[in-house]
Every structure is written in C-alpha cells, then in structure tokens.
Amino acid sequence: MDILKIANKIDIELEMHDRLIVATTIYYEATLITKDKLIRESKITAVRWDEQEARKNEAYISPRENPSHTRIHPILHFCELIFGLI
C-alpha cells in the first residue's frame, strides 16, 4: 500500500506501470536501470544506464583505501546493447 501512495504523489506524467516502478525504487531506496528519458531527466529517483567510461575496466569487487572499504560494481557489464529493449 505504501508504494501505491508514493505512486499517487509522483507529479510527472508517467504511464501507470512506470509510475509503479519508480515508486518501488523510491520506497526501497533503490537505483533504477532504465534508458527512459523522462524518468532520467526528472531526477525523481536514482537512475543508472551505461557504466561510466572511467570504470569500465575495473573489477566487480575491488578493495579501496581512505577510508578502507570494498567497492562492488554490480552492473559493470550492463550496456545499451543488453538493455536495448527496455
């Protein structure tokens, strides 16, 4: 029910299924993978499409320092070719 309430408050013109997808990403504080221009430009939720060029050769899991942490790149291999039908 909370997702429906969020969807009802979205003030950009989206089709109902897109509105529910966006509301779900807002509810779960998730990142949406989409090439939908309206959703990307609205900045209503976090969106990813292609991996940034600077990171394309990085490993999926890489230890980092300062501060010490591990970076995980779950979508390094995603590209428009794979998601061309989205």
Buried (B, 14 or more C-beta within 10 A) or exposed (E): EEBEEBBEEBEEEBEEEBBBBBBBBBBEEEEBBBBBEEBBEBEBBEBBBBBEEEEEEEEEEEEEEEEEEEEEBEBBEBEEEEBEEE
